[in-house]
Amino acid sequence: MNKRITMTNNELKLINNTVEMLISNNFNKQISQEKYNEQYNEYYYDLLGKLAIEKYLDIEFINWAKTTENIELGSDLNNYGLNIGIINIKFGGYPLVDKNPNRGNIINYIIDESKIMIKGFANIYLLKLDSYDMFNHSKNPIIKETKTAFCGIDSLIKFKNVKTLKNISNNPLDKIYIN
């Protein structure tokens, strides 16, 4: 698919301000600089990827006010009838997905602090078919236990709008693979 999305300066300021508020609302003021940087990057790239999907699909699903309280509350594709996730990874890595997925995921590559490359959609069938534990290099034991590396970037499904995303996210084979 390889759809490159670039954010404007105003969009980047919105992401930055939202992340700053999110961290100040959810973390102790004594947070270490290392922990702050880790959380900042996690939240920043999460919102960058979600905003890229908004721009590509020409929809709005991020509730910026709610996002400052909880990043999950403020961005929900369910309002468009889509029970899917959005995963953002640095170029060259493997996205970590649930070992027992109950929904598909849009996979994005992070190009830099202002650009995302939308790669495509992986339904549950693809997630189960092309995921391997041996490529999950996380040092976190919880992530090692619950996540696996999706290696099927070349088999991702293209989508161009909400309607096609709905169609490809409702794969009958997925029902077989949900535990």
Residue pairs with C-beta under 8 A, 6 or more apart in sequence:
1 118
1 119
1 120
1 156
1 158
1 159
2 117
2 118
2 119
3 56
3 117
3 118
4 111
4 115
4 116
4 117
4 118
5 52
5 55
5 56
5 115
5 116
5 117
5 118
6 114
6 115
7 15
7 48
7 51
7 52
7 114
7 115
11 51
12 113
12 114
14 64
15 44
15 47
15 48
15 51
16 44
18 43
18 47
18 64
18 67
18 68
19 40
19 43
19 44
19 47
21 68
22 43
22 67
22 68
22 69
22 70
22 71
23 31
23 36
23 39
23 40
23 43
25 68
25 69
26 69
26 70
27 35
27 36
27 39
31 39
43 71
44 113
45 88
45 110
46 71
46 86
46 88
47 62
47 67
47 71
47 75
48 88
48 110
48 113
48 114
48 116
49 86
49 87
49 88
49 108
49 110
49 116
50 61
50 62
50 75
50 86
51 62
52 108
52 116
52 118
53 77
53 86
53 106
53 108
53 118
54 60
54 61
54 62
56 118
57 161
57 162
57 165
58 161
59 80
59 162
61 75
61 76
61 77
61 79
61 80
62 74
62 75
63 73
63 74
63 75
63 76
64 74
65 74
66 73
66 74
67 73
67 74
67 75
68 74
77 83
77 84
77 86
80 162
80 166
81 162
81 166
82 162
82 165
82 166
82 169
83 103
83 169
84 103
84 104
84 105
84 106
84 121
84 165
84 169
85 103
85 104
85 105
85 106
86 105
86 106
86 108
87 95
87 96
87 97
87 105
87 106
87 107
87 108
88 108
88 109
88 110
88 116
89 95
89 107
89 108
89 109
89 110
90 109
90 110
91 109
91 110
91 111
91 117
94 135
94 136
94 149
94 150
94 151
95 105
95 107
95 149
95 150
96 136
96 138
96 143
96 147
96 148
96 149
96 150
97 105
97 122
97 127
97 131
97 147
97 148
97 149
97 150
98 127
98 146
98 147
98 148
99 131
99 133
99 146
99 147
99 148
100 178
100 179
101 124
101 127
101 128
101 177
101 178
102 124
102 178
102 179
103 124
103 169
104 121
104 122
104 123
104 124
104 126
104 127
104 168
104 169
104 171
104 174
105 121
105 122
105 127
105 150
106 118
106 120
106 121
106 165
107 119
107 120
107 121
107 122
107 150
107 153
107 156
108 116
108 117
108 118
108 119
109 116
109 117
109 119
110 116
111 117
119 153
119 156
120 156
120 157
120 158
120 159
121 156
121 157
121 158
121 159
121 165
121 168
121 169
122 130
122 150
122 152
122 155
122 156
122 157
123 157
123 168
123 169
123 171
123 173
123 174
124 171
124 173
124 174
124 177
124 178
125 171
125 173
125 174
125 176
125 177
126 150
126 152
126 155
126 156
126 157
127 150
127 152
128 177
129 152
130 150
130 151
130 152
130 155
131 148
131 149
131 150
131 151
131 152
132 148
132 149
132 151
133 148
133 149
134 149
135 148
135 149
135 151
136 143
136 144
136 147
136 148
136 149
137 149
138 144
138 147
157 168
159 165
159 168
